[in-house]
């Protein structure tokens, strides 16, 4: 009898509960006999079923969050500059001045006032 071997060039796989496992990982040779790797098969069986449901990505949310934090930081820097020039004004006045600038990005003076203090 010719020795038994596994050809890894083909993409034949074992499909278990909607997961696939390449045969090269599922079968090993022991004393010239094919043996199923029980641990690899059990690992696939224990995996949860894949779902077609939408899985949200946090990348977009985190990018928006960073943009907002950068905007708040620019408001805080402008607040510090205005505070050095006009020490006798209140926070509402500073917020109204910042709201007139491009860095306000259409936000209200009240929103700016809430976020200008570091």
Secondary structure, 3 states (H helix, E strand, C coil): CCCCCCCCCCCCEEEECCEEEEHHHHEEEECCEEEECHHHHHHHHHCCCCCCCCCCCHHHHHHHHHHHHHHHHHHHHHHHHHHHHCCCCCHHHHHHHHHCCHHHCCCCHHHHHHHCCC
